[in-house]
């Protein structure tokens, strides 16, 4: 049973997304339709501003805002992997079902697979956005 509040943007949403103080979060796909409240909660949780996709920093998390007409999702995810730290992950935010530019879950799964990623969880990320956590497939090597 889920304990996620229906709005998805209450206190704790950033923590539910696995974000912690001092994490560096890169944002890709910013536009005027993004959830500014969620962005603020992420910045409050991490204690820093979101960095842009032009940054050369190695980041802990990439936050990707993606809409159906934003181009090839597989290519975008491959690009999003580049700046990630070895244990980093991607939150792919897409419009909720029934909203303009909604992205089918099967399209997300296919693009993630092409990029070598696995979907590890989903959550509500506000009133307009759903979020899928994508991480690299673990190698058979031992964990530290």
Residue pairs with C-beta under 8 A, 6 or more apart in sequence:
4 16
4 123
4 124
6 124
7 124
7 126
7 127
8 123
8 124
8 125
8 126
8 127
8 129
9 35
9 37
9 38
9 41
9 125
9 126
9 127
11 41
13 38
13 41
13 123
13 125
13 126
14 41
14 42
14 44
14 45
14 46
15 45
16 123
17 42
17 61
17 91
17 123
17 125
17 131
17 133
18 61
18 89
18 133
19 25
19 42
19 45
19 46
19 61
20 45
20 46
21 45
21 46
21 47
22 46
22 47
22 48
23 46
23 48
23 60
23 61
24 46
24 48
24 51
24 57
24 58
24 59
24 60
24 61
25 42
25 46
25 48
25 50
25 51
25 59
25 60
25 61
25 62
25 63
26 50
26 51
26 52
26 53
26 55
26 57
26 59
26 61
26 62
26 63
26 80
26 83
27 39
27 50
27 51
27 52
27 53
27 62
27 63
27 65
28 53
28 62
28 63
28 64
28 65
28 76
28 79
28 80
29 64
29 65
29 66
29 67
29 70
29 76
30 52
30 65
31 65
33 65
33 67
33 128
34 65
34 93
35 93
35 125
35 126
35 127
35 128
35 129
37 126
38 125
38 126
38 129
39 50
42 50
42 63
43 49
43 50
50 63
51 57
51 59
55 83
56 83
57 83
58 83
58 84
58 85
59 83
59 84
59 85
59 88
60 84
60 85
60 87
60 88
60 89
61 84
61 88
61 89
61 90
61 91
62 80
62 81
62 83
62 84
62 88
62 89
62 90
62 91
63 90
63 91
63 93
64 76
64 77
64 80
64 90
64 91
64 92
64 93
65 93
65 129
66 73
66 76
66 92
66 93
66 94
66 103
67 94
67 95
67 100
67 101
67 103
68 95
68 101
68 102
68 103
69 101
70 76
70 101
72 111
73 103
73 107
73 108
73 111
74 110
74 111
74 114
74 115
76 111
77 90
77 92
77 111
77 112
77 114
77 115
77 117
77 134
78 114
78 115
80 90
81 90
81 115
81 116
81 117
81 136
84 90
84 136
89 120
89 133
89 134
89 135
90 117
90 133
90 134
90 135
91 125
91 131
91 132
91 133
91 134
92 108
92 112
92 131
92 132
92 133
92 134
93 125
93 129
93 130
93 131
94 102
94 103
94 108
94 129
94 130
94 131
94 132
95 101
95 102
95 103
95 128
95 129
95 130
96 102
96 124
96 127
96 128
96 129
96 130
97 130
99 128
108 119
108 132
109 119
112 118
112 119
112 132
112 134
115 134
116 136
116 137
117 134
117 135
117 136
117 137
118 134
118 135
118 136
118 137
119 132
119 133
119 134
120 133
120 134
120 135
121 132
121 133
122 130
122 131
122 132
122 133
123 130
123 131
123 133
124 130
124 131
125 131
